């Protein structure tokens, strides 16, 4: 590459860099990719020479390059490079060093599958491996006419579609427990001494609505 062509490319690099920082307000991931590319192509002989020409610090370039090397699934878990700041990038680098690339990528895939939208929830899952508890799910259950079926409605009801089998199993387990409680009550009442005075209370003692009424007194 001739000296004239090199100077032209360097001047173009400076112009693009100013645009990234001022017009696009690029974050550390995109800036890091930019710096890495220009260094890899030999446009600048060193990070120090690049920093001097672009009017930034060597530390700034190093931080951007480090953050830009975060695994792609981790960046995508937050919605893309536009949503990874310097502060978040540092935390993610610390977690990656602690867990290793394979593990943090597995947790990032889990966060994406759960469709987490809040950065704090994604970060908590990546760090601890534990998904956040559901928050204010917007759905309700009603009984259809004739009491032969249940209807689950609400904006969040669609989240259950991929878990129909698990939901059915949970409902069956609930019905089993209810039937078992009724059976135990029936046996308890049958074995009470005559005129014990407790027969009327036996089944009610297992009733959730009755227990709620008792607590309110």
N, C-alpha and C positions, 0 to 999 in steps of 0.2 A: 504494500500500500504506500503510495507516494505521500510526502509530507503535506502537500496541499489537500489531498483527499482525506488524510487523517484529521487535519485541522477542521475541514468542513464537517466531518462526522462528529467531531468533538463539540463543535458549535451547535450542531443539531441536537446532540445529547443534552446540552445545557438548556436548550429551548424546550425540549420535551420534559425535562425534569422540572422546570419552572411551571409548566402547564399541569403536571401531575400534582404538584404541591399547592398551587394557587387556584387553578380552575377546577380540577377534578377532586382536589382535596383527598388524594389517595392515601390509604392507610399503609401500615408497615408491610403487609403482605405484598401488595402491588409494588411498592417502592423497593422492597427487597428483591423481587423478581427483576426489576429494572436494573438495579445495581449489579446483581449477579450476572445478568446477560452482558452488560457492558464490560465487566471485568473478564468474563470468560472469552469474549471475542477479542480481547487485547486492546480495546479502545483506550483503556487507562492501564498503566503499568502496575499500579498498586492502589489500595484503598486510600492511602494518604494522598496520592496525586488526584484521585477522583474527588475526595473530600475538598481539597483546595479549589479545584475547578468549579465544583457545584455549590461552593459556599455552605457546606455542612460539616459536621464533625465526623471523625473516623468512628467514634462511638455510635453515632446515629446510624451510619451505614452498617456497622456490625450488628446492631440490634435489629434493623430491618431485615437483613439477610437471615439472621437466626430465626426470626418469626416466620419469614417466608418459607422456611424449610419444615414447618409444622406439617404433619400428615394431612393430605387433602380431605379425608373424611372428617377430621377434627374441625377444620375450617368450615366445611359444608354444614356441620351440625349447628353452627351459629347463623347460618343463612348465607355464607359466602365471605369473601375477603373484605367487603365493605363494612362488615360488622365486627371485625377483629381489631381492636385498638392496641396501643402499646401496652397499656396496663393488663388487658386481657391476654395479650400475646405472651407477656412474661409469666403469667399464672399458668398458661397452657404449656409453656416450655418446662416449667418446674414439674408439672404433673407428668409430662411425657418422660422426663428424666427419671422420675420416681417409679413409674409403672412400666415403661418400655413402650415401643411403638405398637406392637401387636395388641397389647391389652387396651391401650387408650383408643385404638381404632375399633375394637370390639364394643367398647362403651359408647363411642361416637355413633356407631351403627344402631345401638339400642336407643340412644336419644333421638335419632332420626325416625326410627320405627314408632316410637311413642309420640312423635310429632310435637315435641316440646318447643314452645315458642319463646319462652323467657330465658335470656342468657344466664341468669342466676340458677335456673333449674338445670340447664344443660351443664353448666360448670360444676354444680353439686354432684350430678350423676357421673361426670367424668372423673371427679376427684374421689368420690366414695363408692361408686358402683351401685348406689341405691337410688332408684327413681323417686321423684317427689310424690307426695300423697295427692290424690285428686282434689281439686279445688272447685267448690261450688258447681258441681255438675248440674246442668239444666235439663232434668228429665223427671218424669213422674209416672206412676203406675196407677191404672184405673181398672175396674172390673166391668166387663161388658155385660149387657142386658142378659139376664138369665143366669148369671154367675158361672158361665161355662168357659170363660176365657179371660185372660188379662191383656191389657194393652199398655205398652211402654211408649211414651211420647216425649217430645221435647227436642230442642236443637242438638243435644248431645247424644241422642238415642242412636245415631248412626255409628257412634264409636263402639257400640256393642255388636255390630254386625259380624265382625271378624272373630267374635268370641261367643257365638251362639251356643256352641257345644258346651263350653265352660259354664255359661249362664244356665243352660238346661240342667246340668249336673248340680249346680248350686241350688236351684229351685227344688230338684228332687231330694237333695239332702235336707233341705228345710222341711219339706213335707214329711219325710221319714221321721225327723225329730218331733214334729207336731203329733204324728200318729203314735209315736212311742210315748209321748207325754200323756196322751189321752188314754192309752192302754194302761199305763202305770196308775193313773187316777182311778180308772174303772176298777182295777184290782184292789186299790187302796180302799175305795168305798165299799166294795164287796166284803172286805175283811173287817170292817168296822163293827164293834159290838152294837146290838140293837139299841136304839134311842140314845146314841152317844152324843147327839147334838152337833156333830162335826160333819155329818154327811153333806150338808149344803155348802160347806166351805171347801171340800176337798178339791173338786175340779177347778173352782175359782182360784185356788192357791197357785195353780199352774198357768193361769191365764195372764198374759202380758198386760192386758188392759186393766185387770184387777190389781196387779202389782203396782201399776202406775197410779191408780186411785189411792191405794194404801199409802204410797210415798207422799202424796199431796196432803194427807191429813196431818 
